């Protein structure tokens, strides 16, 4: 049994809705339902009465709910005590960051911060977006750095969280070029010849952004899903090997565009999505001095970069160099 199942169950009891509870827990509804079912399998009894709406707990569910609240409170208290002994020093800034940003944005951003502030000690925890947001919300890090797209806002209380813009990213389709340097495959494809599609796993943040992009496109894309993962770096490697088209952050593919291993597989702006990159802090938690200094430095120079207009592989290479941290 995993503690996150108990947290899911408490959220369901509070909301009386699978869909609302899934939003609060930053997972898709199917994934949330599977976790509740896993908890019921562990308990060996039905915990939820699914025949009514709002969703109600069974008698066994009410018993577990009372115990779960007590257990989670004890666990959180114990964690707070243990963290007083953790190795991270007071002069080390702890950042929760989604995997893709950890590979692409963070190294450049930290270089610019260190040029401004001098030596900065950081501890980076790379997670998927859901887990990064949870770690931040539960006080497991000083700051959160994450993508933000209007169609997929993070479930963070604006009254309790403050954010600063750091930059802007473009997600676009890329594939391996042929011998003539042209893309081996190109969107939108056709019903008779769908484009092999290298997809993000369902529930991944970029998966939801790409799904939104495909729904908004003025013409339908004919795609055949041949591979999926929640890691952009894995999709990039598969695209370089010629397995299909992948929607990737331009900053992640800059080297591959520059040396010709990848080319754009769809024109802008039809197949492109723009994402902001934000830094978050909790208003109710005081920052350690090192994190406060970093925050204030970013705040003094904050202001998002304008997104590039990427129209083909050549301009993507040039524009990609403009994407990144604020000066």
Secondary structure, DSSP 8 states (H G I E B T S, - for coil): --HHHHHHHHHHHHHS-HHHHHHHTTS-HHHHHHHHHHHHHHHTS--EETTSSS-EE-HHHHHHHHHHHHHHHHHHHHHHHHGGG-S--TTEEEEEEEHHHHHHHHHHHHHHHHHHHS--EEEEEEE-HHHHHHHHHTTSSSEEEEEEBTTB-----TTTEEEEEEEEEEEEEEE-B-TTSSBSS-TT--SSS-EEEEEE-TT-HHHHHHHHHHHHSSS---EEEEEEES-HHHHHHHHHTTS-EEEEEHHHHHHHHHTTS-EE-S-TTTT-EEEEEEEEEETTS---HHHHHHHHHHHHH----------SHHHHHHHHTT-SS--
